[in-house]
Amino acid sequence: MKDTINIINRLNEISLSRLYQHTKDDKSFAIIGSQDQNTKRDRREELDDFIRKLSSKYDNIGYNLIKGKYTYDDGLTGNEDSYIIYNIPKEEALKIAQKLNQESIIWKDKDYFGFIKADGTLAGEFNNNEKNMSFSKENTKAFSSKLSGKHNNSQEFIFK
């Protein structure tokens, strides 16, 4: 029960406007998915465990659940639970990605905002100009994310 209370206490209030602000500040965050890239098995319990351990190791870790939707090259769609983890060291984010067999993560720090492969190779930057998020149905058709929370459940978005 104590772990559950600690998890609830560490959740940051999140909204799309707050997420946008996080893309503009100097702090780091990573978005890490829970689905094994090869088996498509959901590994959210393991991801939850990694976050719990990080939270006890680092005082300033915060996180929120994100629901992802993807369309694969063969046309099939999938859903994946991910977490946005604030103030996580890059090395820790990449370790988790490797352990969960993720192809890549979204990484943001003061110098970079984009995809990084689990081996640390940069895989594509987002345009972090003023409008770096899109909410249009056309842009969110093939893939999108939704923040999980009582006020954010219906608004899909992508980073551009």
C-alpha positions in Angstrom: 0.0 0.0 0.0 2.9 2.4 0.8 4.3 1.9 -2.7 0.9 2.7 -4.2 0.7 5.9 -2.2 4.2 6.9 -3.2 3.3 6.3 -6.9 0.2 8.5 -6.6 2.2 11.2 -4.8 4.8 11.3 -7.5 2.4 11.8 -10.4 2.6 15.3 -11.8 -0.5 17.2 -12.7 -0.4 17.0 -16.5 -2.2 18.7 -19.3 -1.4 19.3 -22.9 -0.4 22.8 -22.2 1.9 21.7 -19.4 3.4 19.0 -21.7 4.0 21.7 -24.3 5.8 23.8 -21.7 8.0 20.8 -20.9 9.1 20.7 -24.6 10.3 24.2 -24.2 12.2 24.1 -20.9 15.8 22.9 -20.3 14.8 19.9 -18.3 14.9 16.3 -19.7 12.1 13.8 -20.2 11.8 10.5 -22.0 8.8 8.7 -23.4 9.3 5.0 -23.1 6.8 2.4 -24.4 5.8 -0.9 -22.8 5.4 -3.1 -25.8 8.2 -5.5 -26.9 9.2 -4.6 -30.4 9.5 -8.2 -31.5 6.8 -10.1 -29.6 4.4 -7.2 -29.2 4.0 -8.4 -25.6 2.9 -5.8 -23.1 5.6 -5.3 -20.5 4.0 -2.5 -18.6 4.4 -4.2 -15.2 8.2 -4.3 -15.8 8.2 -0.6 -16.9 6.2 0.3 -13.7 8.8 -1.5 -11.7 11.7 0.3 -13.4 10.0 3.6 -12.7 9.4 2.7 -9.0 13.1 1.9 -8.7 14.1 5.2 -10.4 11.8 7.1 -8.1 13.6 5.8 -5.0 17.0 6.4 -6.6 16.3 10.0 -7.8 14.2 12.5 -5.8 13.0 14.6 -8.8 11.5 11.8 -11.0 8.0 12.5 -12.1 5.9 10.5 -14.7 2.6 10.3 -16.4 0.9 7.6 -18.4 0.4 8.1 -22.2 -1.7 5.9 -24.4 -0.2 5.4 -27.9 -1.8 4.3 -31.1 0.4 3.1 -34.1 -0.2 1.9 -37.6 2.4 -0.6 -38.7 3.8 -0.9 -42.3 1.5 -3.8 -42.9 -1.6 -1.7 -42.1 -2.3 -3.3 -38.7 -2.8 -0.9 -35.8 -1.6 -1.3 -32.2 -2.0 0.3 -28.9 0.8 0.8 -26.4 1.0 2.2 -22.9 4.0 4.5 -22.4 5.2 6.7 -19.7 6.6 10.2 -20.0 9.3 10.3 -17.3 10.6 13.7 -16.3 14.1 14.4 -15.1 15.3 10.9 -16.0 19.0 10.6 -16.9 19.5 9.7 -20.5 21.6 6.6 -19.6 18.8 5.3 -17.4 16.2 5.9 -20.1 18.3 3.9 -22.6 18.9 1.1 -20.1 15.1 0.7 -19.6 14.5 0.8 -23.4 17.1 -2.0 -23.9 15.7 -4.1 -21.1 12.1 -3.8 -22.5 13.3 -4.4 -26.1 12.2 -1.1 -27.4 13.3 0.1 -30.8 13.5 3.7 -29.7 12.4 6.3 -27.2 11.5 10.0 -27.4 14.1 12.0 -25.7 14.1 15.6 -24.8 16.8 17.7 -23.1 18.1 21.2 -23.6 20.0 20.2 -26.7 17.8 17.6 -28.4 14.2 16.7 -28.9 13.4 13.6 -31.0 13.8 9.8 -31.3 16.8 8.0 -30.1 17.3 4.3 -30.8 17.8 2.0 -27.8 21.5 1.8 -28.6 21.8 5.6 -28.2 21.8 6.5 -32.0 19.9 9.6 -32.8 17.0 8.7 -35.1 15.2 11.9 -36.0 14.5 15.3 -34.4 11.2 17.0 -33.9 10.9 20.6 -35.1 10.9 22.4 -31.8 9.8 25.7 -33.2 6.8 27.4 -31.6 4.2 24.9 -32.9 5.8 21.5 -32.2 2.6 19.6 -31.4 -0.3 18.8 -33.7 -3.9 17.8 -32.9 -5.4 17.6 -36.3 -7.2 14.4 -37.2 -5.2 14.1 -40.4 -1.9 14.2 -38.5 -3.0 11.8 -35.8 -4.6 9.2 -38.1 -1.6 6.8 -38.4 -0.1 7.4 -35.0 -0.8 9.5 -32.0 -0.6 9.7 -28.2 -3.1 10.7 -25.5 -2.3 11.8 -22.0 -4.0 9.6 -19.5 -6.0 11.7 -17.0 -9.5 12.9 -16.2 -9.2 16.0 -18.4 -7.0 14.6 -21.3 -8.6 11.3 -22.3 -10.0 12.4 -25.7 -7.4 14.7 -27.2 -4.9 12.9 -29.5 -1.6 14.6 -30.3 1.7 14.1 -32.0 5.0 15.9 -31.8 6.1 17.4 -35.1 
